Amino acid sequence: MKTATEFDTIAAISTPPGEGAISIVRLSGEEAVQCAQKIFAGQNLQLVSSHTINYGHIVDPESRQEVDEVMVSVMRAPKTFTREDVVEINCHGGIVATNRILQLVLSNGARLAEPGEFTKRAFLHGRIDLSQAEAVMDLIRAKTDRSMKVALNQLDGNLSHLIKNLRQDILGVLAQVEVNIDYPEYDDVEEMTTRLLKEKALEVRQRIKQLLSTAKQGKVLREGLATAIVGRPNVGKSSLLNHLLHEDKAIVTDVAGTTRDVIEEYVNVRGVPLKLVDTAGIRETVDKVEKIGVARSKHAIEQADLVMLVLNGSEPLTNEDRQLLKLTATKKRIVLLNKMDLTRGIEVAQLKELLQPDEEILTTSVLKNQGLEQLEARIAELFFGGIENSQTTVMVTNARHIALLNQAEKALTSVLQGISAKMPVDLIQIDMTNCWDLLGEITGDSYQDELLNQLFSQFCLGK
């Protein structure tokens, strides 16, 4: 049951703070149009057609002072994002004018929206389901074209349709089981029922496993890949970072120990969002500040999903190189022989003996811009080799969805184990129903208020 506050009119600034061409103050609710009309000098907004934009001025109703020249969009329910009346005041971008208009709106019948409340209302009014609501935030936070396409795919309801089809299949078999239990007409009814349950449990579990097989890549797309660039001092780590960023973010000199702290930046490498970490060169040092940087570098390696280990190809392997090879041996890594435009100093055959059998060595010269395309291709291959068309494939990107799918798979495994143990059908049915409920939590067909509050509190105010 909805509370009174879920029916009132809400407002918030829907554009980022700061200076810009325009800002938007958004209202939603039964009195959105009336509220906007109180401060709008122009056409009567209550008489204009829906989905029109109207020129006028915002005026303080008490002082009659003109605040800004604006364009006001009026969109009538139910054909709006929230399925309520929605008004968007397009004003000149700037902190003072935008805040002044918001304050006037709040003084004339609206209240300040809670984080994500516009999207929450869209969910509560059936405009979108819970997985689509979460896709809204994924779309806002998308770091690459590829992650944006996956978010749009989910926002269009492709994941929702798949989950709802799975639930419908489970519901169908549960209904058949009930009929067989309540109206047994054949001697072998229990055998027929367990066979039906087994067939459906195997089928649905396989489809869930297919979804979960995309989880690793999907999570990378959503959250980015923590990537540490490591190596001893002056091997070209900062130059590599600058190349991937396409800007001189890190200081590059031939003086060892220039980078003394961890530098973090996001970068798009062929659709893979990398959270790049340029670490201080790892070596034995007496410098107090550099020691702190080295310690942070080792911590960055521990936390990394991918390690780019940069070696100076123009010099023989050192003990520090060998220590780094050992330190990163358990991590997913790419080994780079840099400075290959100079005389070769490292013996590749000797280096291969220190690597895993399936590891390859990439040769680069960051200074001469050589070998870097192969590096980018290798990154994409490592994480998206099995999913070439992620823009059309339904991918699981959300940690909550992944956890629920794993629980649903376990519930189906319990169904199969119960059948093998010849447990009573009504007990087996409990696990099948549990799977149906768990899948419903993904789309919001079954949810708790605490879940909604937690999810939508992560959204920004204007969304």
C-alpha positions in Angstrom: 0.0 0.0 0.0 1.3 3.4 -1.0 1.9 6.1 1.6 0.7 9.7 1.3 4.2 10.8 0.4 4.2 8.5 -2.7 1.3 10.6 -4.2 2.6 14.1 -3.6 4.5 16.3 -6.1 8.3 16.0 -6.1 10.9 18.2 -7.7 14.7 18.2 -8.2 17.4 19.5 -10.4 18.0 16.9 -13.1 21.2 18.3 -14.6 24.7 18.2 -13.1 25.7 21.2 -10.9 27.8 23.9 -12.3 27.8 26.2 -15.3 26.3 25.1 -18.6 24.1 26.1 -21.5 20.9 24.9 -19.8 19.7 23.4 -16.5 16.5 21.4 -16.0 14.3 21.4 -12.9 11.9 18.5 -13.0 8.6 18.0 -11.3 6.4 14.9 -11.1 3.1 14.3 -9.4 -0.6 15.2 -9.5 0.0 18.9 -8.9 3.1 19.3 -11.0 1.4 21.5 -13.6 -0.4 23.6 -11.1 2.8 24.1 -9.1 4.7 25.2 -12.2 1.9 27.5 -13.2 2.2 29.5 -10.0 5.7 30.7 -10.9 5.3 30.8 -14.7 4.5 33.9 -16.7 3.4 32.8 -20.2 0.7 30.5 -21.5 -1.6 28.8 -19.1 0.2 25.5 -18.6 -3.0 23.8 -17.4 -4.6 24.4 -20.8 -1.7 23.6 -23.2 -1.5 20.2 -25.0 0.5 17.4 -23.5 4.1 16.9 -24.7 4.5 20.5 -25.7 7.3 23.0 -24.8 6.2 26.5 -23.9 8.1 29.8 -23.8 7.9 32.2 -20.9 9.5 33.5 -17.7 9.8 32.3 -14.1 8.6 35.0 -11.7 8.6 35.1 -7.9 4.9 35.2 -7.1 5.6 37.3 -3.9 8.0 39.9 -5.2 6.9 39.7 -8.8 10.6 39.7 -9.6 11.6 38.0 -12.9 14.0 35.2 -12.2 14.8 33.7 -15.7 13.7 33.2 -19.3 12.7 29.6 -19.7 11.1 26.9 -21.8 8.7 24.7 -19.9 7.8 21.1 -21.1 4.4 19.8 -20.0 3.8 16.0 -20.2 0.6 14.5 -19.0 0.1 11.1 -17.4 0.2 8.3 -18.2 2.6 8.8 -21.2 5.5 9.9 -19.0 8.5 8.3 -17.4 6.8 8.2 -14.0 3.3 7.7 -15.4 2.4 10.9 -13.5 2.1 14.5 -14.8 5.7 15.7 -15.4 6.9 19.3 -15.9 10.5 20.1 -16.9 11.7 23.8 -16.6 14.6 24.4 -19.0 16.4 27.4 -17.7 19.8 29.0 -18.3 22.6 26.9 -16.8 24.1 28.2 -13.7 24.0 27.5 -10.0 22.2 30.7 -8.8 19.3 30.7 -11.4 18.7 27.0 -11.2 18.7 26.9 -7.3 16.4 29.9 -7.3 13.9 28.2 -9.5 14.0 25.0 -7.5 13.4 27.0 -4.3 10.4 28.7 -5.9 9.0 25.3 -6.9 9.5 23.9 -3.4 7.8 27.0 -1.9 4.7 26.5 -4.1 3.5 23.0 -3.6 6.3 20.5 -4.3 8.8 18.8 -2.0 12.4 17.9 -2.8 12.7 14.5 -4.4 14.6 11.7 -2.6 17.6 10.1 -4.5 16.2 8.0 -7.4 12.6 8.9 -6.5 11.6 9.6 -10.1 12.8 6.2 -11.2 11.2 4.6 -8.1 7.8 6.0 -9.1 8.3 4.7 -12.6 8.8 1.2 -11.0 5.9 1.5 -8.5 3.5 2.6 -11.3 4.5 -0.3 -13.5 6.4 1.8 -16.2 9.5 -0.3 -15.7 10.5 -3.3 -13.6 13.3 -3.4 -11.1 16.0 -4.7 -13.4 15.2 -1.9 -15.9 15.3 0.7 -13.1 18.8 -0.5 -12.2 19.7 -0.3 -15.9 18.9 3.5 -15.8 21.8 4.0 -13.3 24.1 1.7 -15.4 23.3 3.8 -18.4 24.2 7.0 -16.6 27.5 5.5 -15.3 28.5 3.7 -18.5 32.2 4.2 -19.2 32.3 2.8 -22.8 30.1 2.4 -25.8 29.9 -1.3 -25.1 28.8 -0.9 -21.5 26.2 1.7 -22.7 24.8 -0.8 -25.2 24.5 -3.5 -22.6 22.7 -1.1 -20.3 20.3 0.0 -23.1 19.7 -3.7 -23.8 18.7 -4.2 -20.2 16.6 -1.0 -20.1 14.7 -2.2 -23.2 13.6 -5.2 -21.1 15.6 -8.0 -22.7 16.8 -9.4 -19.4 13.3 -8.9 -17.9 11.7 -10.8 -20.7 14.1 -13.7 -20.3 13.6 -13.8 -16.5 9.8 -13.6 -16.9 9.8 -16.4 -19.4 11.8 -18.6 -17.0 9.3 -17.8 -14.2 6.4 -18.6 -16.5 7.9 -22.0 -17.3 8.4 -22.8 -13.6 4.9 -21.6 -12.8 3.5 -23.8 -15.5 5.2 -26.9 -14.1 4.2 -26.0 -10.5 0.6 -25.7 -11.6 0.8 -29.1 -13.3 2.3 -30.7 -10.2 -0.5 -29.3 -8.1 -3.1 -30.8 -10.5 -1.3 -34.2 -10.3 -1.1 -34.1 -6.5 -4.8 -33.0 -6.0 -6.4 -35.1 -8.7 -4.4 -38.3 -9.1 -6.1 -40.4 -11.8 -3.3 -42.7 -12.7 -1.2 -45.2 -10.7 2.0 -43.8 -12.0 1.1 -40.1 -11.2 4.1 -39.6 -8.9 6.5 -40.9 -11.4 5.1 -38.6 -14.1 5.2 -35.7 -11.7 8.9 -36.2 -10.7 9.8 -36.7 -14.4 8.1 -33.4 -15.2 9.9 -31.6 -12.4 13.3 -33.1 -13.4 12.9 -32.1 -17.0 12.0 -28.5 -16.2 14.6 -28.2 -13.5 17.4 -29.3 -15.9 16.1 -27.0 -18.6 15.8 -23.9 -16.5 19.1 -24.5 -14.7 20.9 -24.7 -18.0 19.4 -21.4 -19.1 20.5 -19.8 -15.8 24.0 -21.2 -16.3 24.1 -19.6 -19.7 23.2 -16.2 -18.2 25.8 -16.6 -15.4 28.5 -17.4 -18.0 28.2 -13.7 -19.0 28.5 -12.4 -15.5 32.3 -12.0 -15.4 32.3 -9.9 -18.6 29.1 -8.1 -17.5 30.6 -7.1 -14.2 33.7 -5.8 -16.0 31.5 -3.7 -18.2 29.5 -2.3 -15.3 32.3 -1.6 -12.8 35.5 -1.4 -14.9 38.5 -3.6 -14.7 41.0 -2.7 -12.0 44.3 -2.7 -13.9 47.7 -2.2 -12.3 50.7 -1.1 -14.4 53.7 -2.4 -12.6 57.4 -2.7 -13.1 60.7 -1.5 -11.6 61.5 2.2 -12.0 62.0 3.8 -15.4 60.7 0.9 -17.6 58.0 3.0 -19.3 55.0 2.5 -17.0 54.0 6.2 -16.9 54.5 6.5 -20.7 52.2 3.6 -21.2 49.6 5.2 -18.9 49.8 8.5 -20.9 49.4 6.6 -24.2 46.3 4.8 -23.1 44.8 8.0 -21.6 45.8 10.0 -24.7 47.1 12.8 -22.4 50.2 13.5 -20.3 48.7 12.6 -16.9 51.9 11.1 -15.4 55.3 12.8 -15.2 57.8 11.0 -17.5 61.5 11.4 -16.9 64.6 9.2 -17.1 65.0 9.7 -13.3 64.2 6.5 -11.4 61.5 7.0 -8.7 59.7 9.9 -10.4 56.3 8.3 -9.8 55.9 8.1 -6.0 52.2 7.5 -5.6 49.5 5.6 -7.2 47.7 7.4 -10.1 44.2 6.2 -11.0 42.3 6.9 -14.2 39.5 5.3 -16.2 40.1 4.6 -19.9 38.2 2.8 -22.7 40.3 0.1 -24.4 38.2 -1.5 -27.3 35.1 -1.5 -25.2 36.7 -2.7 -22.0 36.6 0.0 -19.3 39.9 -0.1 -17.4 40.5 1.6 -14.1 44.2 2.1 -14.8 46.6 2.4 -11.8 50.1 3.6 -12.6 52.2 2.5 -9.6 55.4 3.6 -8.2 58.4 1.6 -9.5 58.9 -1.3 -7.2 62.5 -1.6 -5.9 64.5 -1.5 -2.7 64.9 2.1 -1.6 65.9 4.1 1.4 63.8 7.1 0.4 61.0 7.4 3.0 58.4 8.8 0.5 59.3 6.3 -2.2 59.0 3.4 0.3 55.3 4.4 0.9 54.7 4.5 -2.8 56.2 1.0 -3.2 54.0 -0.3 -0.4 50.9 1.1 -2.1 52.0 -0.4 -5.4 52.1 -3.9 -3.9 48.7 -3.3 -2.5 47.4 -2.2 -5.9 48.7 -5.5 -7.3 46.8 -7.5 -4.7 43.6 -5.6 -5.6 44.0 -5.7 -9.4 41.9 -7.8 -11.8 44.6 -7.4 -14.4 48.3 -6.7 -14.1 50.4 -5.2 -16.9 53.9 -6.1 -16.0 56.3 -3.8 -17.9 59.9 -5.0 -18.3 62.8 -3.0 -19.9 63.6 -5.1 -23.0 66.9 -3.2 -23.6 68.4 -4.5 -20.3 69.0 -8.0 -18.9 66.5 -9.3 -16.4 67.3 -8.1 -12.9 66.5 -9.6 -9.5 63.8 -7.0 -9.1 62.2 -8.1 -12.4 62.2 -11.7 -11.2 60.6 -10.7 -7.9 57.8 -8.9 -9.8 57.3 -12.0 -12.0 56.9 -14.0 -8.8 54.7 -11.4 -7.1 52.3 -11.3 -10.0 52.4 -15.0 -10.9 48.9 -15.8 -9.6 47.3 -12.7 -11.2 45.8 -12.4 -14.7 48.5 -10.5 -16.4 50.0 -9.3 -19.6 53.8 -9.2 -19.8 55.3 -6.3 -21.9 58.8 -6.1 -23.1 59.1 -2.3 -23.6 61.9 -0.2 -25.2 62.3 -2.7 -28.0 63.4 0.1 -30.3 66.7 -0.1 -28.4 69.3 -2.9 -28.4 67.7 -6.0 -27.0 69.0 -6.9 -23.5 66.5 -9.5 -22.3 66.6 -13.1 -23.7 63.0 -14.0 -24.6 63.7 -17.7 -24.2 65.0 -17.1 -20.7 62.0 -15.0 -19.8 59.5 -17.6 -21.0 61.0 -20.1 -18.5 59.7 -17.8 -15.8 56.1 -17.6 -17.2 53.1 -19.9 -17.3 53.1 -22.2 -20.4 50.1 -20.4 -22.0 51.4 -16.9 -21.3 52.6 -14.8 -24.3 55.0 -11.9 -24.3 54.1 -8.7 -26.1 56.9 -6.5 -27.4 56.4 -2.7 -27.4 58.0 0.6 -27.8 55.7 3.2 -26.2 58.1 6.0 -27.2 57.8 4.9 -30.9 54.1 3.9 -30.6 54.9 0.3 -31.6 53.1 -2.8 -30.5 50.4 -1.0 -28.6 47.6 -2.1 -30.9 48.4 -5.7 -30.1 48.2 -4.8 -26.4 44.7 -3.3 -26.8 43.6 -6.4 -28.8 45.0 -8.7 -26.1 43.0 -6.9 -23.4 39.8 -7.2 -25.4 40.5 -10.8 -26.1 41.2 -11.7 -22.5 37.8 -10.4 -21.3 35.5 -10.6 -24.3 36.9 -13.4 -26.4 33.8 -15.5 -25.9 31.2 -12.7 -26.3 31.6 -11.0 -29.6 28.2 -9.2 -29.7 27.6 -8.0 -26.2 25.3 -5.3 -27.6 22.8 -8.0 -28.6 23.6 -10.6 -26.0 21.7 -10.6 -22.8 24.4 -10.1 -20.2 24.2 -10.1 -16.4 26.1 -7.0 -15.1 24.6 -6.4 -11.7 26.0 -8.1 -8.5 22.5 -8.4 -7.0 21.3 -10.2 -10.1 24.3 -12.5 -10.1 23.8 -13.4 -6.5 20.1 -14.2 -7.1 20.8 -16.3 -10.1 23.4 -18.3 -8.2 20.8 -18.9 -5.4 18.2 -19.9 -8.0 20.6 -22.4 -9.6 21.3 -23.9 -6.2 17.5 -24.2 -5.6 17.2 -26.2 -8.8 20.2 -28.3 -7.9 18.3 -29.1 -4.6 15.3 -30.1 -6.7 17.3 -32.6 -8.7 19.0 -33.9 -5.6 15.6 -34.4 -3.9 14.4 -36.3 -7.0 17.4 -38.6 -6.9 16.9 -39.2 -3.2 13.2 -40.0 -3.9 11.9 -37.3 -1.6 8.1 -36.6 -1.5 7.0 -34.4 -4.4 5.5 -31.7 -2.1 9.0 -31.2 -0.5 10.7 -31.0 -3.9 8.1 -28.5 -4.9 9.3 -26.1 -2.2 12.7 -25.7 -3.8 11.1 -25.2 -7.2 8.9 -22.4 -5.7 11.9 -20.9 -4.0 13.6 -20.7 -7.4 10.5 -18.9 -8.8 10.6 -16.4 -6.0 14.3 -15.7 -6.3 14.0 -14.9 -10.0 11.1 -12.6 -9.2 13.4 -10.6 -7.0 15.4 -9.7 -10.1 12.5 -8.0 -11.8 10.8 -6.8 -8.7 7.8 -9.1 -9.0 8.6 -10.0 -5.4 10.5 -7.5 -3.3 10.8 -5.9 0.2 10.5 -2.2 0.8 14.0 -2.2 2.4 15.4 -3.4 -1.0 13.8 -0.6 -2.8 15.1 2.0 -0.4 18.6 0.6 -0.6 18.6 0.5 -4.4 17.2 3.9 -5.2 19.3 5.6 -2.5 22.2 5.1 -4.9 20.7 7.2 -7.6 21.2 10.9 -8.0 18.4 13.4 -6.8 17.1 14.3 -10.3 16.8 10.7 -11.5 
